Amino acid sequence: MPLLYGNDLTPKSVRIVKKNTLALSNNAKDFSNYSSKPVEFAHEVLGIPYLTPDTISILESVCNNKVTNVQASHGVGKCVDKNAQIMLSSGLEVSAHCLVSRNFELTTLVNGCVVTTHAKAEWNMKEVVYEVETETGKKIIRNANHPLFGALKRSADGSHPLISENDWHSVLELKNWLEGRDLPKYEYSKFVSGVTKKSRKVSVLCAVPEEVPVFGDKELPLHHVKMIAYLIGDGGLTNNAVTFTQEDNKQLAEFRECVELEDCKLMRASSNHYTYRVVKASKVYGQRKRNQKSLGQAMLDLTCNHHISTNEMCKRYKMSQGVLHASMSASGIEGTVFYGRTYLSNVQAEALLLYRDCLALDKTHEKAKKRFFSVSPKYICQLRESRASLWLLEKQKREALKQKKLDMGIKVGQNLNGSISSKVQTILRNHGLLSKHSREKLIPDVVFELSRSQMAVFLNRLFSTDGWACVTKQKSRSQPSIEIGFCSISEQLVRQVQRLLLRFGIHARVSKKTKVNAWILWMHSSQDILKFIDEIGIYGKEEAIAKVRAVAVTKSSAKQSQKWRYNGAPDGTRWEQIKSIKELPPSETVAIETGTHTYLTDFFEHNSHLSGAILILYWVFAVRGLCITTAPTERQVKQILWSEARKSYGLNKHKLGGRAGELFINLNEDARAFGFTSRSTDSNGFQGIHKDKLLLIVDEACGISPQVDEGADSCLVGSNNRMLRIGNPLADGTPFAIACKRSHIRIPAWTHPNVAWAYQRESDGIHRIKPELREHLFDENGKVLDRENWGKPAQTVMAEYLESVEAIEIKGAISVEWIENARIKYGEGSAFWESRVEARFPLDSGQSIIPRRYFLMARVKFDQLTPSEWREKLSFHTPRYGLDVGDGGDAHALSRWQGSVLWSVRSQPTLGDELDTGRAAGMVLADMKQHGDGAVGVDNVGVGAGSLDIIKRSNILARGIRWGLPASDTERFANLKAEQFWEVREALEKRELAIAPLGDYEEELMEDWANTFYEETARGQIKIENKTKTKQRLGRSPNCGDAAIYGYHASPPISPLFFT
């Protein structure tokens, strides 16, 4: 019997670029010849043209080994800059960072046709990015590993070019080619005989879509579309007033019709003969005073029953303003300021009258205060309650006045005497165009989702303002040159127009005119010009368009000389020469994943891919076995691994056969796959699963419970049984970490050929730069140099050394610079250092007050439900906030709990001035506006006391926490700090708490808690170590960790019955 798993060792360099070389019949369903070739199955059957070395290693390991444990990390993904514009299938353009953790749809090319594909995005890392610019001015910003479909063009004089190396290439590889480095060899015989080597030109190409026909289904009133286009081009929108500049022509007449449909009219501005103001058709004079009177009466109606103004108080009780405010200050009574007036509640007014009587008896405020506060404690309690009710009444009053303004047609948010906006102003404000300088003008989002006809109308009217069409006769040429163009000082606006034109298959060029400090878009190609005239046109410039069209028709009938643009390009694309690839400073990047592995922007791009999806299809259709997948949460099962599997299957269903559902793929009873969540704490999910050909895929393995992992492991009884665990090495003590200890391949950074020659292991077990190399690799400040600067000024000596130790450089892989920067930023022995550099799980110390595994258990618990389900469960709980006030250079930190769920943690740098306490309090107030009122726990030592006072004066229930005070259980705990930390530890250990995704602060909070150690005193009490030691271990103060503890204890503890 032939072996199920062979040992095909085709070189990876060959397999990475291998594509669809095997012709398969649409009816072919027997892929058993791929049972030992998962890489070839991905290339030739699934049609995936590009696989990373990591993906290849995983596929081969699963094929040849019983258990494969993959300690995954970020850093090799194909990613875009966080601000890159991504076009959704609806036509809307969105910044990449807005798509993180969302599911959405993009467009891609399949057999030359533009189709829709599902996608998702996740944060990757902060890394060096590159700006790629083509000959037409198209720009994108991507990371070094991001693949573009590129090629090399070699020619002697621009004619008869040879296109080679047309395949997926990383941005860094294309950059090297552009700079003349690492160019592939080529055959001289392919060129025209007689052409010398020196005369040959080499250009780097990349594929761009021939057309992106993506149009939405939104419709606006046609006069809105025209009016918006006119005002973007010739409108003055800097101030709240709207102006339009145009001579007396067809455009002005049509614009006048548009504004009149919105009850507005044009009035000539006195300053310019060609400038008109857009005003309401019937302006009502005296409306301002009527608005004042009406709103004043509304405010009086709201306040007469519950409040009295200080002015009315002075008149009614014959008190001077000075005496009144002095009495308020001495008695601690605070009014509320509303629209320029100060109001007191009825209880506060009575209290002030009482204080006035005390002052009349005692003559001085000091004696009057003593008498006043000893008169009636119950009365003082009513006064304090009145302060809280005053805040609520003020809120009700603001809401009532807001509704009153809306009823009167006055813009909410303006002052009391605000005027009513015209309908044109309202339209512009709704589309984000009002109060925009010319440099800030952009095309509104709604335009990108318009239908084809309305988008054409928009572009037509936009070109009728700042666009042109011209014919220029040239002495050197028999035929005149033709041009259609558009100009603006807003670069983003011009690039948006270029992208909209691409939807009609029109390729325009963009460049900057430095003399006039403006950006222009133009097209010279007769083919593009004829498309523009037929699809779009320019209103009011029909005569110029007719002249351009006549010349374009003549030129289009002549022989075209640029057939090379389609030679070897993927269907539906064409070649453009890359003008430059510039390295930019490090930036946050976003990884975008699609089922088709490619997507369209201005370029034809590749995305990252999950190995597990390939393995599911490979195991079912090539191996003909049973594949089972699991992950800690339902969302992870459905939306990550199986999302990819469904997309890949859908694209190849006609080849593969079978059928598929949300969480299953079936070929027959023996060859099938299904997925389920492993959030349960027992192994019943794997009970009775035993097959000859069995593959178990455990995704997000660090969140899997010991019981589930044991159940999966017990299924591996046959010789053809396999298991793949994939996860991030976040914490020791998890089943994933234990499995990796039993069997895994550890490849620390020091073994990589890029850095192996530079390091030696020292007596403490840490690898450091060899002493003899330090002077060549570091500057005088101890900072590592870029590779280009190594050895300067003795560069020759360094070059000879690198050659002698056979040092090589693999572009895009780990580097000396990266390791040394990690050493400085995170420190040797830190969790980041252990997992990312040493390739080891970070160990939890037995002294950690809250080990990392407890934190991860709480994160997994949250993921068992959706955020909306959690909010519904917690609807009867009020938020609790924890504030750690920074001092001495430390940052402020704020946490927010609701019930037993930690929803957020964030920090804010301090400035070291007297206003820091106010800024810390402001963090709390800002969060309360967004998430609701609640109790606040504040560090009540040092500067924290100042913030606590500010928060209390804002009528917020705040509790000062002094961790140095005795604990309630003095026998067990040395102080309150130890007791409060231990309560959180026990709640986490019992799985009574859940932690929501915390974004950038997730790892920081986990490390804050894990690196806060405890010890036992001589009396057997638990005590938290001195904070100075924690700071030394972390390299910073554990601000987020402390804030989370303060927030948990901001009010009485939550009963564990909430979770039972």
Summary of the structure (lengths in Angstrom):
residues: 1060
radius of gyration: 35.2
end to end distance: 55.3
largest distance: 117.2
contacts: 3369
relative contact order: 0.09
helix: 41%
strand: 23%
